[in-house]
Each structure stands twice: as structure tokens, then as C-alpha cells.
């Protein structure tokens, strides 16, 4: 497994004075996700929790809806110049009877750490129909719980504390109890890791929960919440117009 952080020399400037010193940076490496041996997508991510990431990605793209839809997930076919496994290729084997991804899921080019829908053939292709419509979920949050979520998520960001360079996502109960939190250079990856963990734990659809994200409430993150049956999406920053449109469509 690749390292979550790497050490690099930097010029640190404070009070107008600069000095050289080593610093911790968030690691960023490509992960190729394959399904039954067929390349599906490449995303730039922080190494770690890759199996969760793959499950969350396939869930939010509508390929799978249950942990039983996946037989195995294993690293393969990726070595460095010395012959060691880089752990940058993950092959997911679907269970018998589970349809393979259609062409709308395939990325025409790799997804960057800031974009989870780059390369989609069209906007309509990402309006995936969810199996777990969250609109009828009766969950409510108090203002005190809602406004406390950013700090609660921040406390779970150990790697951000060391690097200052990661997004985060957390799945909470309506009373503010943290269920799972993940960090990644890509905000969509952090969400996929959280939702993949929930899927593996048998907690999808994620009824009665709130998904808290460290950045803005984008269309892609709203779609992911809807696909996992999450009834509430909260964000530190403002939503986009398309995120609001999708939220309204989903109830």
C-alpha cells in the first residue's frame, strides 16, 4: 500500500523570514478500477481504503446496490521498476447475475482529484436512477447538531492535521454520532470511501443519516448521496445550482 503522506523539503515563510525544512504532504497516486478484468476508471486518490473506494464508486454509479453484488476485490498487475506491487490497480469481480457497467459509466479519460464526473458522455448520463430514493426519509436534525458537524468532522481529520491538504467526508447519525470518516485528495473519493464502508457494513440504504463534506455541495456529491439513500447532505461551503436541482428532484 502506498503511503498516505510523503516528506518533502519546503521553504517555510513566517513573519517575513524563510527557512528550509521538511514537511508532510498528502500523497496522491492513480488508482485504476477494473471490473471483471476490464478497465473502468482511473482516479487520482490518496492511497488507503481502496476497496471501500471501489465499492462506493460502483454503488454511486448504479453498478451495485449491495455488498453481496461483489465477489472479490484484489490488487493486480501493477509493479514498479523494482518489481514491487504498487497497489494502484484494483480488480473487482461481480457476483453472478450482476450486470456489468454500461458505457455511460466508463470514463473517456481519467478523473482528477477535483472532478468526479469528468469524461462523462453527457450530463444526462450521470443522472443515475437510484435504488434507494431518500425523499421519504423522515429524519430531522436540530440546528445544534447540524452546526456542530463541521467541527466533528474536522476532529476526525488526522492526515489533514499533518498536511493541510485533504478533503474529508463523514457519515453521521441524526444525533451527531460519527459512523465513519475518510480523507482523500479528491472530495468525491472521500465520499466514495465513506459510502463504500457503509455498503460493506450493510448500512445502505443509509436511512436516518447525514453526509457531511469538507468542501462545497456539488452536483456529483449530491448524486452520490442520493444513490446511497442518504437523506441529508451538509457541506462547509455553498451548493451549486445543479446540486440544488438534483436535491429537489430526489426529495
C-alpha positions as CSV (number, residue, x, y, z in Angstrom):
1,X,0.0,0.0,0.0
2,X,1.3,3.5,-0.9
3,X,2.0,6.0,1.8
4,X,-0.7,8.4,2.9
5,X,1.9,11.2,3.4
6,X,5.3,11.9,2.0
7,X,8.1,14.1,3.3
8,X,9.5,16.8,1.0
9,X,11.8,19.9,1.6
10,X,9.9,23.2,1.6
11,X,10.7,26.8,2.1
12,X,8.7,27.8,5.2
13,X,8.0,31.5,5.4
14,X,6.9,33.1,8.7
15,X,7.0,36.7,9.8
16,X,8.8,37.6,6.6
17,X,11.6,35.1,7.3
18,X,12.1,31.9,5.2
19,X,13.9,28.7,6.1
20,X,14.2,25.3,4.6
21,X,12.7,22.4,6.4
22,X,11.0,19.0,5.7
23,X,7.2,19.0,5.5
24,X,4.5,16.3,5.2
25,X,2.5,16.4,2.0
26,X,-0.7,14.4,1.2
27,X,0.1,11.5,-1.1
28,X,-1.6,11.4,-4.5
29,X,-1.4,8.4,-6.7
30,X,-3.6,6.9,-9.5
31,X,-5.9,4.1,-8.8
32,X,-7.2,2.1,-11.8
33,X,-10.5,0.3,-11.0
34,X,-11.3,-2.7,-13.1
35,X,-14.5,-4.8,-13.2
36,X,-14.0,-8.5,-14.1
37,X,-10.7,-7.6,-15.6
38,X,-11.9,-4.8,-17.7
39,X,-10.5,-1.3,-17.0
40,X,-13.4,1.1,-15.9
41,X,-11.9,4.2,-14.4
42,X,-8.7,5.8,-13.2
43,X,-8.9,8.3,-10.3
44,X,-6.2,10.2,-8.5
45,X,-6.5,9.4,-4.8
46,X,-4.8,9.2,-1.5
47,X,-3.8,5.6,-1.0
48,X,-5.7,3.7,1.6
49,X,-9.3,2.3,1.9
50,X,-9.2,1.4,-1.8
51,X,-11.7,-1.4,-1.5
52,X,-14.1,1.0,0.1
53,X,-13.5,3.5,-2.7
54,X,-14.2,0.9,-5.4
55,X,-17.4,-0.3,-3.7
56,X,-18.5,3.3,-3.1
57,X,-17.8,4.2,-6.7
58,X,-19.7,1.3,-8.1
59,X,-22.6,2.0,-5.8
60,X,-22.9,5.6,-6.7
61,X,-22.6,4.8,-10.4
62,X,-25.5,2.3,-10.1
63,X,-23.5,-0.8,-10.9
64,X,-24.0,-2.4,-7.5
65,X,-26.5,-1.9,-4.7
66,X,-25.5,-4.4,-2.1
67,X,-22.2,-5.9,-0.7
68,X,-23.3,-9.3,-2.0
69,X,-23.1,-7.9,-5.5
70,X,-19.3,-8.2,-5.3
71,X,-17.4,-11.5,-5.0
72,X,-13.9,-10.3,-4.6
73,X,-11.7,-7.1,-4.8
74,X,-8.0,-7.7,-5.3
75,X,-4.9,-5.7,-6.3
76,X,-3.3,-6.9,-9.6
77,X,-1.0,-6.0,-12.5
78,X,0.8,-3.0,-11.1
79,X,4.5,-3.1,-10.3
80,X,7.3,-0.5,-10.0
81,X,10.7,-0.6,-11.6
82,X,11.9,-3.0,-8.9
83,X,9.1,-5.4,-9.4
84,X,7.2,-4.5,-6.2
85,X,3.4,-4.2,-6.2
86,X,2.3,-0.5,-6.3
87,X,-1.2,-1.4,-5.2
88,X,-2.5,1.0,-7.8
89,X,-4.8,-1.4,-9.8
90,X,-7.8,-2.9,-8.1
91,X,-9.9,-5.6,-9.9
92,X,-13.5,-6.1,-8.7
93,X,-15.3,-9.3,-9.5
94,X,-19.0,-9.0,-9.7
95,X,-21.3,-11.8,-8.4
96,X,-23.2,-14.0,-10.9
97,X,-26.3,-12.2,-12.2
98,X,-24.9,-8.7,-11.6
99,X,-24.9,-6.8,-14.9
100,X,-21.5,-5.2,-15.9
101,X,-21.2,-1.5,-16.1
102,X,-22.7,0.1,-19.2
103,X,-20.9,2.5,-21.4
104,X,-22.2,5.6,-19.6
105,X,-20.1,4.6,-16.5
106,X,-16.8,4.4,-18.4
107,X,-14.6,7.4,-18.2
108,X,-13.3,8.7,-21.5
109,X,-10.3,9.9,-19.6
110,X,-9.0,9.8,-16.0
111,X,-10.8,11.6,-13.3
112,X,-8.7,14.2,-11.5
113,X,-8.7,14.7,-7.7
114,X,-11.1,17.6,-8.1
115,X,-13.5,16.2,-10.6
116,X,-15.6,13.1,-10.2
117,X,-17.7,13.3,-13.4
118,X,-15.1,14.4,-16.0
119,X,-15.3,12.4,-19.2
120,X,-19.0,11.6,-18.9
121,X,-20.6,11.4,-22.3
122,X,-23.3,13.8,-21.3
123,X,-24.9,15.4,-18.2
124,X,-27.9,13.1,-18.6
125,X,-25.6,10.1,-18.2
126,X,-24.8,11.0,-14.6
127,X,-28.4,11.3,-13.5
128,X,-28.3,7.7,-12.5
129,X,-31.6,6.4,-11.2
130,X,-31.2,5.3,-7.6
131,X,-32.5,2.1,-6.0
132,X,-32.8,3.9,-2.6
133,X,-34.8,7.1,-3.1
134,X,-34.2,9.2,0.1
135,X,-37.2,11.6,-0.4
136,X,-39.5,9.8,2.1
137,X,-36.9,9.5,4.9
138,X,-38.4,11.3,8.0
139,X,-35.0,12.2,9.5
140,X,-34.7,15.6,11.1
141,X,-31.7,17.4,12.6
142,X,-31.6,20.0,15.2
143,X,-29.7,23.3,14.4
144,X,-27.2,22.4,17.2
145,X,-26.3,19.1,15.7
146,X,-26.1,20.5,12.1
147,X,-23.9,23.4,13.0
148,X,-21.6,21.1,15.1
149,X,-20.9,18.7,12.2
150,X,-18.0,20.6,10.6
151,X,-16.1,20.6,13.9
152,X,-16.9,16.9,14.5
153,X,-15.6,16.1,11.0
154,X,-12.5,18.2,11.5
155,X,-11.6,16.3,14.6
156,X,-11.6,13.1,12.6
157,X,-9.1,14.5,10.0
158,X,-5.8,13.2,11.3
159,X,-4.0,13.4,8.0
160,X,-5.3,16.9,7.3
161,X,-3.8,17.9,10.7
162,X,-0.4,16.8,9.4
163,X,-0.6,18.1,5.8
164,X,-3.4,20.7,5.5
165,X,-4.1,19.2,2.0
166,X,-7.0,16.8,2.1
167,X,-10.8,16.8,1.7
168,X,-12.9,14.8,4.1
169,X,-16.4,13.2,4.3
170,X,-18.2,11.8,7.3
171,X,-21.4,9.9,7.8
172,X,-23.3,10.8,10.9
173,X,-26.4,9.7,12.7
174,X,-29.1,12.4,13.2
175,X,-28.0,12.9,16.8
176,X,-24.5,13.8,15.6
177,X,-22.8,10.5,16.3
178,X,-20.0,9.8,13.8
179,X,-20.3,6.5,12.0
180,X,-17.3,6.7,9.6
181,X,-15.0,9.4,8.3
182,X,-12.5,9.3,5.5
183,X,-9.9,11.7,4.0
184,X,-8.7,12.0,0.4
185,X,-7.1,14.5,-2.0
186,X,-10.3,14.0,-4.0
187,X,-13.6,15.1,-2.4
188,X,-15.5,12.5,-4.5
189,X,-13.1,9.8,-3.4
190,X,-13.6,10.7,0.3
191,X,-17.3,10.3,-0.2
192,X,-16.9,7.1,-2.1
193,X,-14.8,5.7,0.7
194,X,-17.4,6.6,3.3
195,X,-20.3,5.2,1.3
196,X,-18.3,2.1,0.4
197,X,-17.7,1.5,4.1
198,X,-21.4,1.8,4.7
199,X,-22.2,-0.6,2.0
200,X,-19.7,-3.2,3.3
201,X,-21.2,-2.8,6.8
202,X,-24.7,-3.5,5.4
203,X,-25.8,0.1,6.1
204,X,-27.0,1.0,2.7
205,X,-29.5,2.5,2.2
206,X,-28.2,4.9,4.7
207,X,-31.5,5.9,6.2
208,X,-31.6,8.4,9.0
209,X,-28.1,9.7,8.3
210,X,-26.4,12.9,7.2
211,X,-23.4,13.1,4.9
212,X,-21.0,15.9,5.9
213,X,-18.4,17.1,3.4
214,X,-15.5,19.5,3.8
215,X,-15.9,21.4,0.6
216,X,-18.9,22.6,-1.4
217,X,-22.1,20.7,-2.1
218,X,-21.6,19.9,-5.8
219,X,-23.8,18.1,-8.2
220,X,-21.6,15.0,-8.1
221,X,-21.6,14.7,-4.3
222,X,-25.4,15.2,-4.2
223,X,-25.8,12.4,-6.7
224,X,-23.6,10.1,-4.6
225,X,-25.7,10.9,-1.5
226,X,-28.9,10.1,-3.4
227,X,-27.5,6.9,-4.8
228,X,-26.7,5.6,-1.3
229,X,-30.1,6.6,0.1
230,X,-28.6,9.4,2.3
231,X,-31.4,11.8,3.1
232,X,-29.3,14.8,4.2
233,X,-26.2,16.3,2.6
234,X,-24.4,19.0,4.6
235,X,-21.3,21.0,3.4
236,X,-18.9,23.6,4.7
237,X,-19.3,25.7,1.6
238,X,-22.2,26.7,-0.6
239,X,-24.1,24.4,-3.1
240,X,-24.1,24.8,-6.8
241,X,-27.4,25.4,-8.7
242,X,-27.3,21.9,-10.2
243,X,-26.8,20.4,-6.8
244,X,-29.9,22.1,-5.5
245,X,-31.8,21.0,-8.6
246,X,-30.8,17.4,-8.1
247,X,-31.7,17.6,-4.4
248,X,-35.1,18.8,-5.2
249,X,-35.7,16.1,-7.8
250,X,-34.7,13.5,-5.2
251,X,-36.9,14.9,-2.5
